[in-house]
Amino acid sequence: MITKVKISDVRFPLDGHAGSDAIHRDPVYSYAVTQLKDDSGITGTGFAFTLGEGNDLVCKAAEYYARQLTGKDIEDTMANFGELFKKLSNDQQFRWLGPHKGVVHLALASVTNACYDLWAKKRGVPLWKLLIDLSPEQIVNTLDLSYLEDELTYTQALEMLKGQQSQKEERKTILYKGYPGYDTSIGWFNYPDELVRENCKKALAEGFTAMKLKVGSVDPDRDIRRAHIVRDVAGDGIKVMLDANQQWNLPQAIEICTRLKGMNPYWIEEPTHPDDLNAHAKLAQAITPVKLALGEHVPNKIIFKNYLQSGSSSFMQVDAVRVGGVSEFITISLLCKKFGVPVVPHVGDMGQLHQHLVLFNHIAMGHQALFLEHIPHLQKHFVHPAQIVNGVYKTPQEAGSSCDLVGLKNQFL
Amino acid sequence: MITKVKISDVRFPLDGHAGSDAIHRDPVYSYAVTQLKDDSGITGTGFAFTLGEGNDLVCKAAEYYARQLTGKDIEDTMANFGELFKKLSNDQQFRWLGPHKGVVHLALASVTNACYDLWAKKRGVPLWKLLIDLSPEQIVNTLDLSYLEDELTYTQALEMLKGQQSQKEERKTILYKGYPGYDTSIGWFNYPDELVRENCKKALAEGFTAMKLKVGSVDPDRDIRRAHIVRDVAGDGIKVMLDANQQWNLPQAIEICTRLKGMNPYWIEEPTHPDDLNAHAKLAQAITPVKLALGEHVPNKIIFKNYLQSGSSSFMQVDAVRVGGVSEFITISLLCKKFGVPVVPHVGDMGQLHQHLVLFNHIAMGHQALFLEHIPHLQKHFVHPAQIVNGVYKTPQEAGSSCDLVGLKNQFL
């Protein structure tokens, strides 16, 4: 039974332009952390990610949700988590502040993720193992499929998972090989050209076969120049992704993406405003065969459904610390599977939680094991930091979801 | 110069099921209020609307924005408000919590609206008069048109307003006739049938020619029965609107809206989730000629642009206390004008602020003077409550935007 709830506002300033992009010049990576203590003495930890200012608002909203979990048994709760998720996310007064987006939805992510962490720790297994060992019925019962009925019913979700059962064993080989990573940190927006070149070489030496550069400069020539630097250093065999972080409007995006075609980007990410469904559709058509990626700022399953229906985005970057946590991440992954679109999470969690989720997506849902973003900057703050060796995430072995933070370890003592 | 800033969390519990709808069973109408005191002694008041829980979060976010206005001159600020709006709404850390939606955007509405109120009070005129007397350039300079470049550039906005100049004088007759209202309070969700019937008769006696019923019952037969009650009492000459408050998923909406065709609704409002652009497009097509209305939960100009492009909604219910305040309300109204779609605001402000804005939309922008929602429940809390006589809003004459609240009058004494 959950007996104590603790919410913490933790912020980590970054050094030397790390984390900078075209829109976010000086972020402070921050977590609104929920900890749920069980009467067995085990603590589940989950969080949502923000860029600093307003992290306290997410904490306050998380407190409102978390309070409602006191007295609940975690196994009972997770046996029908979909219902609880629906109830919390549609709280009749709080809902006005979204619905299903912004501060309240980030808060729900924090609380949801703490539930999953507690669940896995109580069972004494890593989250990926808990998830892949669940039956299709048990999985679907953790999901809230409301407003998806036109694309994904309960029965359809169940059938999708059942259809993958026979191939699960074979796909478990990924657990030994490790899940491929890609390096996001070679070219933060405010890094000088020389540092980008250097980082690119370092990433290659570390075994990465995919890397990402921030674009979206006031002067597009800077973007073109830097993109070609990366391509030149990396060579043609390496996947190079470009990330504009919403900097362009539609006419600009069409023009600049067309100019970027020449360096053969693997995708162009967040070219314009994340709410602009139609602009992405027009852009995708205008710059084909260049592919788009988005999702980092898409708050819920309903908007992902719309993007999937419109076919504009070739990679979905769902983030379980932006949407309503693990539960909604799985819901969206099912939707993506139905539409044949790969899930390549944005990692506000620095990959800690997502290393579990992509293993589940691959093994139990049949998603392609493409690669998972890797951001190293907060490694030292995690009790069990993700291990990336030769460009590959090593499969985590400790119980839970790898989200415990060093500074909060003794929170309840 | 703005010298003092005060944020207040005010909540008004409602009596006897007033305000109830299919999703919000027991709302507490609440305002996150921003007051800006000028060194001339004048106080500008603006607010965002919530349903109670979490109103404090909006207040906290409003404080963050409002602090940045201290020391500014209101005339200087409003001469180029579009730039300030863009800057505040893209605050590089705070932006993560939206962008442009949820708690942070509600907070921006509160602060923006306080600026407009202060501006009008300093000039000693009602807000509608201030707005219609501005030149097209002055209006467009209060707007942030970013991410709309594919549909509405600065020059196009300017031309649209210039093109209406010659008809402004003639349209001012509305100031004497008053702007038509419609009655939203005849059929709150939890009102019994008999009360709906009674309220309907009362609304007719008060001179209303349009009224709204809440639908979205678990049992659709209840919706059908109550809709026909209203139609029977009102007769064929009265406009009857139905409001489902997002209760249905797409398959349900298609089925129930088709059944509701028989009572000839003037519109069906918020049939499903406000983020579901594609569902609205499919529904509109499936139930034609029945028309849809939405906007109450649409947070920004970009999503409105998408709805306008998809052509699914025949009435746009922008709410200046949900989107980023008066500035974004005008931006969206311009977009709507371009697409030939009437603006019929949702009135989280109980019509206090919107009575000014619809006059501006009609006189200076050439929008049809259709009708403005009327909700009477908070009348006594306003210093200058909207006057509805014979179903018509009387034109407000006091300086400002009519948003001063009785309890906050002496805030700065």
Interface residues (C-beta under 8 A of the other chain):
Chain A: I23 H24 R25 D26 P27 V28 T50 L51 G52 E53 G54 D56 L57 V58 K60 A61 Y64 N90 D91 Q92 Q93 F94 R95 W96 L97 G98 P99 H100 K101 G102 V103 V104 H105 L106 S146 Y147 L148 E149 D150 Q246 N249 L250 P251 Q252 T272 H273 P274 D275 D276 L277 N278 A279 K282 H297 P299 N300 I302 I303 K305 N306 Q309 S310
Chain B: I23 H24 R25 D26 P27 V28 T50 L51 G52 E53 G54 D56 L57 V58 K60 A61 Y64 N90 D91 Q92 Q93 F94 R95 W96 L97 G98 P99 H100 K101 G102 V103 V104 H105 L106 S146 Y147 L148 E149 D150 Q246 N249 L250 P251 Q252 T272 H273 P274 D275 D276 L277 N278 A279 K282 H297 P299 N300 I302 I303 K305 N306 Q309 S310
